[in-house]
């Protein structure tokens, strides 16, 4: 009788250990996914910033060219 109870307890403990392990693995996976997401977001933000800077530079160059052309015309 006592043995049966002990066996049952061990079974339960094993189940719980497995459950905990699964939960831990799940958590680790989630954390990993979140990190990947954050990295992707950072990359996207950096790319956007670079694109914006390029656009601004292009606009500036165009403005300068226009002014130069105007100057040439007035000369």
PDB file of N, CA, C and O in Angstrom:
ATOM      1  N   UNK A   1       0.843  -1.206   0.000  1.00  0.00           N
ATOM      2  CA  UNK A   1       0.000   0.000   0.000  1.00  0.00           C
ATOM      3  C   UNK A   1       0.879   1.257   0.000  1.00  0.00           C
ATOM      4  O   UNK A   1       0.734   2.139  -0.847  1.00  0.00           O
ATOM      5  N   UNK A   2       1.791   1.311   0.972  1.00  0.00           N
ATOM      6  CA  UNK A   2       2.670   2.484   1.036  1.00  0.00           C
ATOM      7  C   UNK A   2       3.470   2.600  -0.252  1.00  0.00           C
ATOM      8  O   UNK A   2       3.669   3.691  -0.787  1.00  0.00           O
ATOM      9  N   UNK A   3       3.921   1.451  -0.735  1.00  0.00           N
ATOM     10  CA  UNK A   3       4.713   1.458  -1.968  1.00  0.00           C
ATOM     11  C   UNK A   3       3.923   2.044  -3.124  1.00  0.00           C
ATOM     12  O   UNK A   3       4.448   2.808  -3.934  1.00  0.00           O
ATOM     13  N   UNK A   4       2.644   1.670  -3.184  1.00  0.00           N
ATOM     14  CA  UNK A   4       1.802   2.159  -4.263  1.00  0.00           C
ATOM     15  C   UNK A   4       1.684   3.676  -4.182  1.00  0.00           C
ATOM     16  O   UNK A   4       1.758   4.378  -5.191  1.00  0.00           O
ATOM     17  N   UNK A   5       1.500   4.158  -2.973  1.00  0.00           N
ATOM     18  CA  UNK A   5       1.386   5.603  -2.769  1.00  0.00           C
ATOM     19  C   UNK A   5       2.676   6.292  -3.200  1.00  0.00           C
ATOM     20  O   UNK A   5       2.656   7.326  -3.868  1.00  0.00           O
ATOM     21  N   UNK A   6       3.800   5.695  -2.801  1.00  0.00           N
ATOM     22  CA  UNK A   6       5.089   6.281  -3.175  1.00  0.00           C
ATOM     23  C   UNK A   6       5.259   6.295  -4.692  1.00  0.00           C
ATOM     24  O   UNK A   6       5.690   7.292  -5.271  1.00  0.00           O
ATOM     25  N   UNK A   7       4.918   5.191  -5.317  1.00  0.00           N
ATOM     26  CA  UNK A   7       5.037   5.097  -6.772  1.00  0.00           C
ATOM     27  C   UNK A   7       4.193   6.176  -7.439  1.00  0.00           C
ATOM     28  O   UNK A   7       4.616   6.819  -8.400  1.00  0.00           O
ATOM     29  N   UNK A   8       2.996   6.355  -6.909  1.00  0.00           N
ATOM     30  CA  UNK A   8       2.080   7.368  -7.448  1.00  0.00           C
ATOM     31  C   UNK A   8       2.698   8.762  -7.295  1.00  0.00           C
ATOM     32  O   UNK A   8       2.669   9.579  -8.215  1.00  0.00           O
ATOM     33  N   UNK A   9       3.254   9.006  -6.109  1.00  0.00           N
ATOM     34  CA  UNK A   9       3.879  10.308  -5.865  1.00  0.00           C
ATOM     35  C   UNK A   9       5.025  10.555  -6.837  1.00  0.00           C
ATOM     36  O   UNK A   9       5.162  11.646  -7.391  1.00  0.00           O
ATOM     37  N   UNK A  10       5.845   9.529  -7.036  1.00  0.00           N
ATOM     38  CA  UNK A  10       6.976   9.668  -7.952  1.00  0.00           C
ATOM     39  C   UNK A  10       6.485   9.986  -9.367  1.00  0.00           C
ATOM     40  O   UNK A  10       7.059  10.816 -10.071  1.00  0.00           O
ATOM     41  N   UNK A  11       5.419   9.307  -9.756  1.00  0.00           N
ATOM     42  CA  UNK A  11       4.819   9.543 -11.069  1.00  0.00           C
ATOM     43  C   UNK A  11       4.425  11.018 -11.201  1.00  0.00           C
ATOM     44  O   UNK A  11       4.751  11.689 -12.180  1.00  0.00           O
ATOM     45  N   UNK A  12       3.722  11.485 -10.191  1.00  0.00           N
ATOM     46  CA  UNK A  12       3.252  12.877 -10.193  1.00  0.00           C
ATOM     47  C   UNK A  12       4.435  13.842 -10.277  1.00  0.00           C
ATOM     48  O   UNK A  12       4.413  14.812 -11.035  1.00  0.00           O
ATOM     49  N   UNK A  13       5.468  13.552  -9.479  1.00  0.00           N
ATOM     50  CA  UNK A  13       6.638  14.421  -9.460  1.00  0.00           C
ATOM     51  C   UNK A  13       7.299  14.468 -10.834  1.00  0.00           C
ATOM     52  O   UNK A  13       7.703  15.525 -11.317  1.00  0.00           O
ATOM     53  N   UNK A  14       7.394  13.303 -11.440  1.00  0.00           N
ATOM     54  CA  UNK A  14       8.003  13.218 -12.760  1.00  0.00           C
ATOM     55  C   UNK A  14       7.197  14.058 -13.750  1.00  0.00           C
ATOM     56  O   UNK A  14       7.755  14.803 -14.555  1.00  0.00           O
ATOM     57  N   UNK A  15       5.884  13.921 -13.674  1.00  0.00           N
ATOM     58  CA  UNK A  15       5.004  14.693 -14.550  1.00  0.00           C
ATOM     59  C   UNK A  15       5.257  16.179 -14.380  1.00  0.00           C
ATOM     60  O   UNK A  15       5.387  16.920 -15.355  1.00  0.00           O
ATOM     61  N   UNK A  16       5.323  16.593 -13.147  1.00  0.00           N
ATOM     62  CA  UNK A  16       5.512  18.016 -12.872  1.00  0.00           C
ATOM     63  C   UNK A  16       6.864  18.508 -13.370  1.00  0.00           C
ATOM     64  O   UNK A  16       6.977  19.610 -13.906  1.00  0.00           O
ATOM     65  N   UNK A  17       7.879  17.686 -13.189  1.00  0.00           N
ATOM     66  CA  UNK A  17       9.198  18.055 -13.678  1.00  0.00           C
ATOM     67  C   UNK A  17       9.174  18.252 -15.192  1.00  0.00           C
ATOM     68  O   UNK A  17       9.738  19.208 -15.723  1.00  0.00           O
ATOM     69  N   UNK A  18       8.506  17.321 -15.869  1.00  0.00           N
ATOM     70  CA  UNK A  18       8.404  17.421 -17.321  1.00  0.00           C
ATOM     71  C   UNK A  18       7.672  18.705 -17.719  1.00  0.00           C
ATOM     72  O   UNK A  18       8.069  19.416 -18.642  1.00  0.00           O
ATOM     73  N   UNK A  19       6.594  18.970 -16.989  1.00  0.00           N
ATOM     74  CA  UNK A  19       5.806  20.165 -17.246  1.00  0.00           C
ATOM     75  C   UNK A  19       6.681  21.418 -17.101  1.00  0.00           C
ATOM     76  O   UNK A  19       6.679  22.301 -17.959  1.00  0.00           O
ATOM     77  N   UNK A  20       7.415  21.467 -16.008  1.00  0.00           N
ATOM     78  CA  UNK A  20       8.278  22.618 -15.756  1.00  0.00           C
ATOM     79  C   UNK A  20       9.312  22.775 -16.857  1.00  0.00           C
ATOM     80  O   UNK A  20       9.590  23.885 -17.309  1.00  0.00           O
ATOM     81  N   UNK A  21       9.879  21.654 -17.285  1.00  0.00           N
ATOM     82  CA  UNK A  21      10.884  21.695 -18.338  1.00  0.00           C
ATOM     83  C   UNK A  21      10.274  22.251 -19.627  1.00  0.00           C
ATOM     84  O   UNK A  21      10.867  23.089 -20.306  1.00  0.00           O
ATOM     85  N   UNK A  22       9.088  21.767 -19.938  1.00  0.00           N
ATOM     86  CA  UNK A  22       8.411  22.244 -21.147  1.00  0.00           C
ATOM     87  C   UNK A  22       8.163  23.748 -21.066  1.00  0.00           C
ATOM     88  O   UNK A  22       8.381  24.478 -22.032  1.00  0.00           O
ATOM     89  N   UNK A  23       7.708  24.193 -19.910  1.00  0.00           N
ATOM     90  CA  UNK A  23       7.438  25.613 -19.739  1.00  0.00           C
ATOM     91  C   UNK A  23       8.704  26.441 -19.898  1.00  0.00           C
ATOM     92  O   UNK A  23       8.701  27.508 -20.511  1.00  0.00           O
ATOM     93  N   UNK A  24       9.779  25.922 -19.333  1.00  0.00           N
ATOM     94  CA  UNK A  24      11.052  26.633 -19.436  1.00  0.00           C
ATOM     95  C   UNK A  24      11.491  26.741 -20.893  1.00  0.00           C
ATOM     96  O   UNK A  24      11.919  27.799 -21.355  1.00  0.00           O
ATOM     97  N   UNK A  25      11.376  25.623 -21.602  1.00  0.00           N
ATOM     98  CA  UNK A  25      11.756  25.614 -23.017  1.00  0.00           C
ATOM     99  C   UNK A  25      10.901  26.603 -23.797  1.00  0.00           C
ATOM    100  O   UNK A  25      11.398  27.342 -24.646  1.00  0.00           O
ATOM    101  N   UNK A  26       9.612  26.604 -23.496  1.00  0.00           N
ATOM    102  CA  UNK A  26       8.692  27.523 -24.152  1.00  0.00           C
ATOM    103  C   UNK A  26       9.129  28.972 -23.910  1.00  0.00           C
ATOM    104  O   UNK A  26       9.175  29.787 -24.831  1.00  0.00           O
ATOM    105  N   UNK A  27       9.441  29.264 -22.671  1.00  0.00           N
ATOM    106  CA  UNK A  27       9.849  30.615 -22.304  1.00  0.00           C
ATOM    107  C   UNK A  27      11.111  31.024 -23.054  1.00  0.00           C
ATOM    108  O   UNK A  27      11.220  32.138 -23.566  1.00  0.00           O
ATOM    109  N   UNK A  28      12.064  30.090 -23.105  1.00  0.00           N
ATOM    110  CA  UNK A  28      13.318  30.374 -23.798  1.00  0.00           C
ATOM    111  C   UNK A  28      13.053  30.664 -25.271  1.00  0.00           C
ATOM    112  O   UNK A  28      13.628  31.591 -25.842  1.00  0.00           O
ATOM    113  N   UNK A  29      12.190  29.876 -25.874  1.00  0.00           N
ATOM    114  CA  UNK A  29      11.849  30.087 -27.285  1.00  0.00           C
ATOM    115  C   UNK A  29      11.228  31.468 -27.479  1.00  0.00           C
ATOM    116  O   UNK A  29      11.581  32.201 -28.402  1.00  0.00           O
ATOM    117  N   UNK A  30      10.306  31.801 -26.598  1.00  0.00           N
ATOM    118  CA  UNK A  30       9.632  33.097 -26.700  1.00  0.00           C
ATOM    119  C   UNK A  30      10.630  34.241 -26.582  1.00  0.00           C
ATOM    120  O   UNK A  30      10.580  35.214 -27.334  1.00  0.00           O
ATOM    121  N   UNK A  31      11.540  34.100 -25.615  1.00  0.00           N
ATOM    122  CA  UNK A  31      12.542  35.150 -25.420  1.00  0.00           C
ATOM    123  C   UNK A  31      13.407  35.298 -26.665  1.00  0.00           C
ATOM    124  O   UNK A  31      13.725  36.408 -27.092  1.00  0.00           O
ATOM    125  N   UNK A  32      13.779  34.160 -27.236  1.00  0.00           N
ATOM    126  CA  UNK A  32      14.610  34.175 -28.438  1.00  0.00           C
ATOM    127  C   UNK A  32      13.871  34.879 -29.577  1.00  0.00           C
ATOM    128  O   UNK A  32      14.437  35.714 -30.283  1.00  0.00           O
ATOM    129  N   UNK A  33      12.607  34.526 -29.736  1.00  0.00           N
ATOM    130  CA  UNK A  33      11.810  35.146 -30.795  1.00  0.00           C
ATOM    131  C   UNK A  33      11.727  36.654 -30.594  1.00  0.00           C
ATOM    132  O   UNK A  33      11.835  37.427 -31.547  1.00  0.00           O
ATOM    133  N   UNK A  34      11.537  37.056 -29.356  1.00  0.00           N
ATOM    134  CA  UNK A  34      11.432  38.484 -29.074  1.00  0.00           C
ATOM    135  C   UNK A  34      12.729  39.208 -29.406  1.00  0.00           C
ATOM    136  O   UNK A  34      12.719  40.303 -29.968  1.00  0.00           O
ATOM    137  N   UNK A  35      13.843  38.582 -29.052  1.00  0.00           N
ATOM    138  CA  UNK A  35      15.131  39.191 -29.365  1.00  0.00           C
ATOM    139  C   UNK A  35      15.293  39.349 -30.866  1.00  0.00           C
ATOM    140  O   UNK A  35      15.742  40.390 -31.346  1.00  0.00           O
ATOM    141  N   UNK A  36      14.923  38.306 -31.605  1.00  0.00           N
ATOM    142  CA  UNK A  36      15.025  38.372 -33.066  1.00  0.00           C
ATOM    143  C   UNK A  36      14.159  39.496 -33.608  1.00  0.00           C
ATOM    144  O   UNK A  36      14.576  40.244 -34.492  1.00  0.00           O
ATOM    145  N   UNK A  37      12.956  39.609 -33.075  1.00  0.00           N
ATOM    146  CA  UNK A  37      12.041  40.665 -33.501  1.00  0.00           C
ATOM    147  C   UNK A  37      12.651  42.040 -33.251  1.00  0.00           C
ATOM    148  O   UNK A  37      12.612  42.918 -34.113  1.00  0.00           O
ATOM    149  N   UNK A  38      13.207  42.208 -32.070  1.00  0.00           N
ATOM    150  CA  UNK A  38      13.807  43.498 -31.724  1.00  0.00           C
ATOM    151  C   UNK A  38      14.958  43.822 -32.664  1.00  0.00           C
ATOM    152  O   UNK A  38      15.110  44.963 -33.102  1.00  0.00           O
ATOM    153  N   UNK A  39      15.768  42.815 -32.971  1.00  0.00           N
ATOM    154  CA  UNK A  39      16.885  43.040 -33.888  1.00  0.00           C
ATOM    155  C   UNK A  39      16.372  43.455 -35.258  1.00  0.00           C
ATOM    156  O   UNK A  39      16.909  44.373 -35.878  1.00  0.00           O
ATOM    157  N   UNK A  40      15.338  42.781 -35.724  1.00  0.00           N
ATOM    158  CA  UNK A  40      14.765  43.124 -37.022  1.00  0.00           C
ATOM    159  C   UNK A  40      14.253  44.556 -37.020  1.00  0.00           C
ATOM    160  O   UNK A  40      14.482  45.309 -37.967  1.00  0.00           O
ATOM    161  N   UNK A  41      13.562  44.926 -35.952  1.00  0.00           N
ATOM    162  CA  UNK A  41      13.017  46.278 -35.852  1.00  0.00           C
ATOM    163  C   UNK A  41      14.138  47.312 -35.876  1.00  0.00           C
ATOM    164  O   UNK A  41      14.039  48.337 -36.550  1.00  0.00           O
ATOM    165  N   UNK A  42      15.194  47.032 -35.140  1.00  0.00           N
ATOM    166  CA  UNK A  42      16.325  47.954 -35.119  1.00  0.00           C
ATOM    167  C   UNK A  42      16.922  48.103 -36.507  1.00  0.00           C
ATOM    168  O   UNK A  42      17.243  49.208 -36.946  1.00  0.00           O
ATOM    169  N   UNK A  43      17.066  46.980 -37.189  1.00  0.00           N
ATOM    170  CA  UNK A  43      17.622  47.014 -38.540  1.00  0.00           C
ATOM    171  C   UNK A  43      16.742  47.857 -39.458  1.00  0.00           C
ATOM    172  O   UNK A  43      17.235  48.684 -40.225  1.00  0.00           O
ATOM    173  N   UNK A  44      15.450  47.636 -39.368  1.00  0.00           N
ATOM    174  CA  UNK A  44      14.514  48.390 -40.203  1.00  0.00           C
ATOM    175  C   UNK A  44      14.608  49.877 -39.907  1.00  0.00           C
ATOM    176  O   UNK A  44      14.610  50.698 -40.824  1.00  0.00           O
ATOM    177  N   UNK A  45      14.685  50.221 -38.639  1.00  0.00           N
ATOM    178  CA  UNK A  45      14.782  51.630 -38.261  1.00  0.00           C
ATOM    179  C   UNK A  45      16.056  52.238 -38.823  1.00  0.00           C
ATOM    180  O   UNK A  45      16.046  53.353 -39.343  1.00  0.00           O
ATOM    181  N   UNK A  46      17.153  51.499 -38.715  1.00  0.00           N
ATOM    182  CA  UNK A  46      18.421  51.999 -39.235  1.00  0.00           C
ATOM    183  C   UNK A  46      18.318  52.234 -40.736  1.00  0.00           C
ATOM    184  O   UNK A  46      18.762  53.261 -41.249  1.00  0.00           O
ATOM    185  N   UNK A  47      17.729  51.271 -41.428  1.00  0.00           N
ATOM    186  CA  UNK A  47      17.585  51.395 -42.885  1.00  0.00           C
ATOM    187  C   UNK A  47      16.749  52.614 -43.231  1.00  0.00           C
ATOM    188  O   UNK A  47      17.092  53.379 -44.133  1.00  0.00           O
ATOM    189  N   UNK A  48      15.660  52.790 -42.517  1.00  0.00           N
ATOM    190  CA  UNK A  48      14.807  53.945 -42.762  1.00  0.00           C
ATOM    191  C   UNK A  48      15.567  55.241 -42.557  1.00  0.00           C
ATOM    192  O   UNK A  48      15.461  56.171 -43.357  1.00  0.00           O
ATOM    193  N   UNK A  49      16.326  55.295 -41.491  1.00  0.00           N
ATOM    194  CA  UNK A  49      17.110  56.491 -41.205  1.00  0.00           C
ATOM    195  C   UNK A  49      18.088  56.763 -42.337  1.00  0.00           C
ATOM    196  O   UNK A  49      18.222  57.898 -42.797  1.00  0.00           O
ATOM    197  N   UNK A  50      18.761  55.728 -42.775  1.00  0.00           N
ATOM    198  CA  UNK A  50      19.728  55.890 -43.863  1.00  0.00           C
ATOM    199  C   UNK A  50      19.035  56.389 -45.126  1.00  0.00           C
ATOM    200  O   UNK A  50      19.539  57.276 -45.814  1.00  0.00           O
ATOM    201  N   UNK A  51      17.891  55.817 -45.416  1.00  0.00           N
ATOM    202  CA  UNK A  51      17.149  56.242 -46.607  1.00  0.00           C
ATOM    203  C   UNK A  51      16.755  57.711 -46.500  1.00  0.00           C
ATOM    204  O   UNK A  51      16.888  58.468 -47.461  1.00  0.00           O
ATOM    205  N   UNK A  52      16.277  58.104 -45.343  1.00  0.00           N
ATOM    206  CA  UNK A  52      15.878  59.489 -45.128  1.00  0.00           C
ATOM    207  C   UNK A  52      17.060  60.418 -45.334  1.00  0.00           C
ATOM    208  O   UNK A  52      16.945  61.458 -45.983  1.00  0.00           O
ATOM    209  N   UNK A  53      18.194  60.031 -44.775  1.00  0.00           N
ATOM    210  CA  UNK A  53      19.394  60.857 -44.912  1.00  0.00           C
ATOM    211  C   UNK A  53      19.780  60.990 -46.379  1.00  0.00           C
ATOM    212  O   UNK A  53      20.117  62.077 -46.850  1.00  0.00           O
ATOM    213  N   UNK A  54      19.726  59.884 -47.085  1.00  0.00           N
ATOM    214  CA  UNK A  54      20.056  59.918 -48.510  1.00  0.00           C
ATOM    215  C   UNK A  54      19.125  60.856 -49.258  1.00  0.00           C
ATOM    216  O   UNK A  54      19.557  61.655 -50.089  1.00  0.00           O
ATOM    217  N   UNK A  55      17.845  60.744 -48.950  1.00  0.00           N
ATOM    218  CA  UNK A  55      16.857  61.615 -49.597  1.00  0.00           C
ATOM    219  C   UNK A  55      17.176  63.083 -49.334  1.00  0.00           C
ATOM    220  O   UNK A  55      17.152  63.911 -50.244  1.00  0.00           O
ATOM    221  N   UNK A  56      17.471  63.385 -48.090  1.00  0.00           N
ATOM    222  CA  UNK A  56      17.776  64.764 -47.731  1.00  0.00           C
ATOM    223  C   UNK A  56      19.001  65.255 -48.483  1.00  0.00           C
ATOM    224  O   UNK A  56      19.031  66.387 -48.966  1.00  0.00           O
ATOM    225  N   UNK A  57      19.996  64.411 -48.580  1.00  0.00           N
ATOM    226  CA  UNK A  57      21.209  64.778 -49.303  1.00  0.00           C
ATOM    227  C   UNK A  57      20.897  65.046 -50.770  1.00  0.00           C
ATOM    228  O   UNK A  57      21.366  66.023 -51.354  1.00  0.00           O
ATOM    229  N   UNK A  58      20.103  64.168 -51.346  1.00  0.00           N
ATOM    230  CA  UNK A  58      19.729  64.339 -52.750  1.00  0.00           C
ATOM    231  C   UNK A  58      19.007  65.663 -52.950  1.00  0.00           C
ATOM    232  O   UNK A  58      19.288  66.402 -53.893  1.00  0.00           O
ATOM    233  N   UNK A  59      18.083  65.950 -52.059  1.00  0.00           N
ATOM    234  CA  UNK A  59      17.323  67.200 -52.165  1.00  0.00           C
ATOM    235  C   UNK A  59      18.259  68.399 -52.083  1.00  0.00           C
ATOM    236  O   UNK A  59      18.135  69.359 -52.843  1.00  0.00           O
ATOM    237  N   UNK A  60      19.186  68.322 -51.156  1.00  0.00           N
ATOM    238  CA  UNK A  60      20.148  69.406 -50.992  1.00  0.00           C
ATOM    239  C   UNK A  60      20.948  69.600 -52.271  1.00  0.00           C
ATOM    240  O   UNK A  60      21.144  70.725 -52.733  1.00  0.00           O
ATOM    241  N   UNK A  61      21.401  68.509 -52.827  1.00  0.00           N
ATOM    242  CA  UNK A  61      22.188  68.579 -54.058  1.00  0.00           C
ATOM    243  C   UNK A  61      21.368  69.211 -55.180  1.00  0.00           C
ATOM    244  O   UNK A  61      21.859  70.051 -55.934  1.00  0.00           O
ATOM    245  N   UNK A  62      20.115  68.789 -55.273  1.00  0.00           N
ATOM    246  CA  UNK A  62      19.250  69.351 -56.317  1.00  0.00           C
ATOM    247  C   UNK A  62      19.095  70.849 -56.133  1.00  0.00           C
ATOM    248  O   UNK A  62      19.168  71.620 -57.090  1.00  0.00           O
ATOM    249  N   UNK A  63      18.880  71.247 -54.890  1.00  0.00           N
ATOM    250  CA  UNK A  63      18.731  72.677 -54.581  1.00  0.00           C
ATOM    251  C   UNK A  63      19.984  73.429 -55.011  1.00  0.00           C
ATOM    252  O   UNK A  63      19.903  74.477 -55.652  1.00  0.00           O
ATOM    253  N   UNK A  64      21.122  72.894 -54.658  1.00  0.00           N
ATOM    254  CA  UNK A  64      22.387  73.545 -54.991  1.00  0.00           C
ATOM    255  C   UNK A  64      22.536  73.660 -56.495  1.00  0.00           C
ATOM    256  O   UNK A  64      22.932  74.703 -57.016  1.00  0.00           O
ATOM    257  N   UNK A  65      22.217  72.583 -57.185  1.00  0.00           N
ATOM    258  CA  UNK A  65      22.315  72.595 -58.647  1.00  0.00           C
ATOM    259  C   UNK A  65      21.428  73.678 -59.229  1.00  0.00           C
ATOM    260  O   UNK A  65      21.842  74.425 -60.115  1.00  0.00           O
ATOM    261  N   UNK A  66      20.222  73.758 -58.734  1.00  0.00           N
ATOM    262  CA  UNK A  66      19.271  74.761 -59.214  1.00  0.00           C
ATOM    263  C   UNK A  66      19.850  76.161 -59.032  1.00  0.00           C
ATOM    264  O   UNK A  66      19.786  76.999 -59.932  1.00  0.00           O
ATOM    265  N   UNK A  67      20.404  76.391 -57.871  1.00  0.00           N
ATOM    266  CA  UNK A  67      20.957  77.716 -57.590  1.00  0.00           C
ATOM    267  C   UNK A  67      22.121  78.013 -58.521  1.00  0.00           C
ATOM    268  O   UNK A  67      22.256  79.130 -59.021  1.00  0.00           O
ATOM    269  N   UNK A  68      22.944  77.030 -58.749  1.00  0.00           N
ATOM    270  CA  UNK A  68      24.079  77.206 -59.653  1.00  0.00           C
ATOM    271  C   UNK A  68      23.575  77.554 -61.046  1.00  0.00           C
ATOM    272  O   UNK A  68      24.098  78.452 -61.706  1.00  0.00           O
ATOM    273  N   UNK A  69      22.548  76.827 -61.482  1.00  0.00           N
ATOM    274  CA  UNK A  69      21.992  77.075 -62.817  1.00  0.00           C
ATOM    275  C   UNK A  69      21.439  78.499 -62.903  1.00  0.00           C
ATOM    276  O   UNK A  69      21.637  79.201 -63.894  1.00  0.00           O
ATOM    277  N   UNK A  70      20.757  78.897 -61.861  1.00  0.00           N
ATOM    278  CA  UNK A  70      20.202  80.252 -61.828  1.00  0.00           C
ATOM    279  C   UNK A  70      21.320  81.286 -61.957  1.00  0.00           C
ATOM    280  O   UNK A  70      21.222  82.248 -62.720  1.00  0.00           O
ATOM    281  N   UNK A  71      22.370  81.058 -61.197  1.00  0.00           N
ATOM    282  CA  UNK A  71      23.511  81.975 -61.232  1.00  0.00           C
ATOM    283  C   UNK A  71      24.084  82.046 -62.636  1.00  0.00           C
ATOM    284  O   UNK A  71      24.399  83.128 -63.131  1.00  0.00           O
ATOM    285  N   UNK A  72      24.215  80.907 -63.269  1.00  0.00           N
ATOM    286  CA  UNK A  72      24.775  80.856 -64.618  1.00  0.00           C
ATOM    287  C   UNK A  72      23.871  81.628 -65.583  1.00  0.00           C
ATOM    288  O   UNK A  72      24.350  82.318 -66.483  1.00  0.00           O
ATOM    289  N   UNK A  73      22.591  81.503 -65.384  1.00  0.00           N
ATOM    290  CA  UNK A  73      21.649  82.178 -66.283  1.00  0.00           C
ATOM    291  C   UNK A  73      21.751  83.698 -66.132  1.00  0.00           C
ATOM    292  O   UNK A  73      21.681  84.443 -67.110  1.00  0.00           O
ATOM    293  N   UNK A  74      21.917  84.130 -64.898  1.00  0.00           N
ATOM    294  CA  UNK A  74      21.946  85.576 -64.699  1.00  0.00           C
ATOM    295  C   UNK A  74      23.261  86.173 -65.194  1.00  0.00           C
ATOM    296  O   UNK A  74      23.304  87.357 -65.530  1.00  0.00           O
ATOM    297  N   UNK A  75      24.312  85.398 -65.247  1.00  0.00           N
ATOM    298  CA  UNK A  75      25.600  85.932 -65.680  1.00  0.00           C
ATOM    299  C   UNK A  75      25.580  86.316 -67.149  1.00  0.00           C
ATOM    300  O   UNK A  75      26.588  86.785 -67.679  1.00  0.00           O
TER     301      UNK A  75
END
